[in-house]
Amino acid sequence: MAARTRGFRTVAGLHTLLACTAVVAAFGPGRHAYGQQGWAGRNLRSVVVRQDDTAVTGGDGLVMSDDAGVESVTPRAVDGVLLDPQDGPVAEGFASSDAVYADDGILVHDGHQACGPECAPGCPHCMVGHNGRPWFNAVCEPVGLAQRLAGLLHHHGKDTCWTGRGDALILWRNAPQTRPLYTTNPEVAGFSAIALDASQLESPAAGGGRLQLFRQDACGSILEFGYLYGGQFFSQRLLPYTPGAYLTAPPGLDGVDFPDPVRALDQVGAKLVGSIQSGEVNRRVGLWESTQFLYGFRWFQWYESSLVVDTFGAAEDPPTLGGDVYQTSTINNLWGGQIGFDSLLLRTKHGFRVEGLVKGGVYANNAGQTSRYIQLDAGVPPFVSSVTANDWPASASFVGEVGMTGVVPLHENWDFRFGYLGLWLTGLAQPTNQLSGQNLAQGEIPRGTLNTVGTVIVQGVTLGLEGRW
């Protein structure tokens, strides 16, 4: 007996039939599915929108129905021609048990070979499309690449296996932890207070992008590939020029307390630049309706560079102008695994939905830093001292990610996406945290350290498109 469905969705092959037998047995052809109704009354497909299609078998074939009920019909044969109960003759060479029908007149058979325009006598495995036309242009031979491509075109996107996402990111990063850089000179200002601190280096918005590719099999298991980039996060503070108004904050910068004990500073400033990259490979498995558990491997890279400068000598008599330059760059490569959940939080009958994501993992940090101190003094050759420190693993780092995305259908296979993204990285080497533990002062042997107690929060908005094929 063949089965006719009032809503035709997905055709799966013999490999899918074996994997989905348990689903068929558990739910049977009499249950209704709970597909997402959306664009033009069709099921809107996406990564976290569970298909929930009921499997209906006939012979060796398989039809996945939508949310319509399933009714059984009996195919009829007249003069050796198998008839569709609604649309008349469909194909020759089929036994009744080999046929599976759908309402739009498509005869679907899993089969092992694809027959040409005229099915050869005795060929029991044909795949016949609309109005009795075969899907593929071959004569009882294995399906090739051209035939598979033709099959995809024939389905008009109904058998979605791939999902691609592209997002533009507008991101902000938090400032580094508190670390005083310069204080006011009480002899000039009348009081002592922190004039410039690393925590004042707030970053304005920076651009970025994210690309994701998902490969989903017929039973809902998904393989995910993703890449993210954000930067350049740029922040800068420059305090007003006032002769002798500033002092280096204890315990100094790179071991340098004052350029000279009797010298005060005239102008101070700092600049901070950072960027983030990430690549990941995840496996997604459905836990329950519209919720997926994911696990996989991820790499993060956090790069940051700081420049702290000051000038001195304007208050002296006669002036002996000079300056100090403190340059530090750090890089963190985090390697590790992550787990998480991706869930459909809200879904409306018009297709709009809200998706929520949370991921986290522990990473080994391959970190390094390079620092340089330069002193410029009038009439004296510049003094330069530098040091490099690396370690693997430098620390155990944690990275967490949260996201919430609204999805607006534009077409059966296209969605517009907008939402929030947040990343929390700990156990990082950051430039301003290196200034206290090392010594690059003139007359000292250069000594470098690697401090990995930094934390960075990157968050912002996402705007993008999702396409399925």
N, C-alpha and C positions, 0 to 999 in steps of 0.2 A: 504494500500500500504506500502511495506517495503522500506527501503532506503539503498542503497549500497554506501560505501565510498571507495575511492581509497587509503586512508591512515587511518589506524585504530589506535587510541591512547588509550582512557580511557573508561572504562565501569563504570558507576555510578549506584547506587541503587535507590529505590523508594524515599528514603529521599532526595537524590540529585535531582531527577526529580522535586520535589516540589520547591526546592530552586532555580533551574535554569530555571524555566518556563519563567520568564521575559527575560532572556538572549535569549532563543530560539525565543520568539516572536519578540524581537527587531531586531535580526540579520537574522533569518530565515535560511533555509537550503541552500540557494543559494549563501551565502557569503563565501569568503575565509577566513581562519584563518591565523594568523601571528605567527606561532610557530617558535621557535628557531631551525634552522637546524644545526645539528652538527655531532656528532660521527656516522659514518656509515649511514648518511642521516636521522638519527632519531632525534626527539626533545629532546634536552638536558634540563633536569629539574633541577630547583634550587629554592631557596626561593624567589629570586627577579626576576626570569625569569617567566613572566606571561605566563600562558598556552595558553590563547587566542584561545581555541578550540571551534568550532561551535557545538552546541548541535543539534542532530538529533533524533527525537523520532519516535517510531513505536509501536503502542499499548501502553503497559505499560512499554516498554523497553526504553533504552537510550543509544545512541552511541555518543561519543565525537570524532569528526573528527579532522585530522591535517590540514595542509594547502592545501589539495587537495579539489577540488570542489566536490559537492555532486550530484550524479545522482540517479534518482528514478528507481526502477525496481519492477516488479510485481511477487510475488512468485506464483508458480504453484503447484497444488495438483493433484497427480495421484494415484488413488486407496487409497485415504486417507493418502498418504505420502506427506508431505510438501517437495518441492524440492528447493534446492539452484539453481538459474538460471545458475551458473557457475559450481558448483561442484556436482550436482545431489542430491540424497536423503540426508536429514539431520536429520529429526526427525518426529515422529508421534505425533498426539494429539494436534497440534497447529492450530489455525485459522489464516487466512492470516494477520489479523490486529495485531496478537500477535508477529509477527516475525520482527527482525531487523538483517541485514546481514552486514558482513565486507568482504573485498576482500580476506582475508586469509582463508575463509571458516568457520568462526566462527559465529554461531548463538547465539545471545545474547538476553536474556529476563530477565527483572528485577525480576519478579516472587516473590512468597512468599515461595516456597518450591523448593527443589532440588531433581530431580529424579535420580534413579539409572541407571545401564547399560541398563535395559529394562524399558522404561517409562510405568507406569501402565495405562491401558485404562482409558480415561476420566480425566487424570491429565493434566490440562491446563498450568501448570507453570513449564516448564523444562528449564534447562540451559545446552546447548549442546556445546561442544568444538570442537576442530579440528577433521575433518573426521567423524563427527557425534557422537563422543564419549562424553558422559555426563561429566560435570565438576566434579561432586561429587558422592560419592558412597553411596547414601542414596536412599530410596524409598519413595518419596512423603512425606518427613518429614522436619521439620524446619532445617535450616542449622546450623550445630554445629561447634565447634572449629576446629576439624580436617578438615572439609570441607572448612572452611575459609582459613586455611593454605594451603590446596591444591589449592584453587583459586589463592592465592598469587603466588605460584610456577608456576601455569599455565600462569600467566601474564608476567613472566620473567622481573619483575621490571617496567612494563609500567604504572601501577597504583600507582605511587609514592605517599605515604601519609606521610612518615617520612623522615626527613633529619637530619643527624648528622654531626657535625663539631668538629674537634680536631686540635688545633693550638699550636705550640711551640712559645713562646714569648722571644724576646731578648730586654730588656727594660733598659732605663736610667731614672734617676730622677734628677730634678734640685736641686741645693744647696738651703739651707734655706735663708731667707732674711738676709740682712746685720745686723750683731750684733758683734761689736768688743769684743774680748775675752782678748787679751793681746796686750800691746804696748811695744816698745823698751824703754830701760832705757837711758835717755839722758846723764847720767853721764858716761855710758860705751860706748854707740853707738855714742854719740855726737849729736844726734838728737832724736826727739820723733815722732814715726810713728806707725801705726797699724802693729803689727807683725803677729797676727793670728785673722782671722775673720770667723764667721760662714759661710759666703758666699763662703769661699774657700773650703768647704767640698763637692766638686763635687763627684758624684758617678760614678764609672765605670759600665759597662754593667752587668746586672743581668738576671737570667733566670726566666721563668714563663710558665704558660700554661693557655689555655682557652678551655672549653667544652661548646658546644651548641647543643640543641635538639629542632627541630621544628616539630610540628604536623599540617599538612595542610589538610583542608577539600576540597571537590570537587569544591567548589565555590571560593576558593582562600583565605579564612580566615585562619590565622595562629596563633597558640599558641607557644610561644617561652620560653625556659628555658635556663639559662646561668650561668656559674660560671667562675671566673677569679682569678688567683693568680699570684703575682709577688714579687720576693724578693730572697735573702736578698740583699737590696741595702746597700753597705758598702763603707764608705769613711773614710780616716784617714789622719791627718797631724801631723807631729812631727818636731819641729824646732831644729836646732843644739844646742848642749850643750855649753853654754858660761856662766861662773859664773857671776851672777848679771846683765845679759843682758836684762831681761824682767821685766815688771810690769803688774799688773792686770789692765785691761782697765776700766775706769769709766763707770758706777757707781758701779763696782764690780760684783762679781759672787755670787748669792744667799745671798747678803748682806755682803759678805766678800770683803773688799777693798784690804788690804794687810795682809798677815799673821802677819806681824809686820811692823809698819811705817818705820823702818830703814832697813827692809829686802827687798832685791830684789830677783828675781827668776832666776834660772840657766837654766832650760829647761821647755818648755811648749808643750802641744799637745792636740789634740782632736780627737774623733772618733764618727761616726754617723752611725746608722743602722736603716733601715726602711723596711717595707713590706706593700703590699696592697692586699686586698681580695674584691671580689664583687660577689653578687648573684642577679639574676633578673628574673622576670616573666613578659612577655609582650604579648600583643595582637597586631597582625599586620592585617591591612585592606588595600586592594588595593585602591589607589586614582585614578590613571590613568595607562596607559600601563607602566609596569616595574617600578613603583614607589609605595612604601608602606608607610603608616602612622602607627606608632607604639606608644603605650602607655602602661604603666605598673608600677609595683612596683620594687624598687631596694634598695639593701643594700650595703653600702661600709664600709670597715674597713681600716683605716690607722694607723699603729703602728710604733712608732719611739722611739729610745733610744739613748741618747748621754752620752759620758764620756769625761770630761775635766780634765786634770791633769797638775800639775806643781811640780817642786822641788825647794828647796831654801836652803840657808845656806852655800854654797861652798865658797862664797866670804868673809865670816866672819872669824875672827881670834880670837880664834880657830873656825874651821867649826862646825856648829850645824845643821847637815843635817835633812831635813824633807820634807814634801810634802802635797799638797792639792788634794783632789779627789771630783769632782762634778758629781754626777750621776742623770740623769733625764730620765724618760720614760713617754711617752704619748700614749693614745689610743683614737681613734675617731671612733665611730659607727654611721654612717649616715643612716637615714631611710627616705624614701620619694618616690615620684613619678617622672616619667620622660615621655617625649614625644620625638618623633624624626621621621626621614625620612630615608628610605633605598631605593636606586635607582640604576638602571642599567644605567651606564653612557656611556658605549661603548660595542658594540657587533659586531663580525665579522662573516662572513659566515662559517668560520672554527670552530666556537664554542668558541674562546677566547673572554673574556669579562672583563670589569672593573666595579666594584661596589663601590658606595660611601655611606657612613653612617654618620649621624650626630644625636646626642642625647643630651638632657640636662634636668635637673630637679633641684628642690629645696628640701633640706633635713634638717631635724632636727638632730642636732649633740649631741649625748650622749658622752661627752668627760670627760677625767680624766687624772690626772698626779700625779706621785710620784717622789719626789726629795730627795736626801740624800747628805749631806756634811760630809766628813771625813778629819780630819787633823791629820797628822802623824808627830811627833816631837821626835827627839832623846832623850831618857831618860824620856819621858812623856807618860802616857797611851793615846791611840788614843781618839780623840774627835769625836763623831758621833751625827749628828742631822738630822732628817728626817721629811717630811710632805707630806700629800696627799690631793688633792683637786679634787672634782667631781661636775658635774652639768648636769642637764637634763631639758630642752634642753639648752646646753651651747651656741649655736649660730644657726643661719640659714645659712646653707652652700649651695653652688652651685657646681654642678658637670656637666661638659660637656665632651662629647666624640666625636671624629671624627675618621673616618677610610676610607681608600681607598685600595681596594683589586683587584689584578689581578687573573683571574681564567683560568686555562688551563685544558681542558677536557682530562682525561686519559682513560675513558671508558664511556659507556652510563650512568652508575650510580656512577662514581667516578670522582672527580675533584681535581687538585692540586691548592692550594691557597697561595698567597704571597702578602704582602702589608704592610701598615703603620697603626699604632694605636696610638692615642694620648688621654690622660686623663688630665683634669684640675680640681683640687679640691681646693675650697676656704673655709674660715671659720674654719680652723683646729687649734688644739692645737699642737704645735711643741716644742721639748725640749729646743732649744736655746732661744725661746721667753719667757720661764719661768724664766730665770736667773735674770731678772731685777726687777721683781715685788715681790719677796719674800725674807725672811730673815731667814737664818739658821746659822748665825754667833754665835761664842762662846760667852756666856753671854747674849744672846737674847732669848726671847720666840719664838719658831719656828712659822713662819707665812707663809702660802702658798697661792698662787693665781692661777687662771686658765686663761691664755691668749689664745684666739682663733682667732688670726688675721693671722694665717699662710696660705700659699698657696703652693701647690705642683703640679708640672707638671711631668707626667710620659708618656714617649713616646718610641716607638721602632718599630721593624719589627716583622711580623708574618709569619710563615710558617706552612702549615697544609694541611689536606685532608678533603674533604666533600664526604659523602656517602649517597645514597638515596635508600629507599626500600619501 
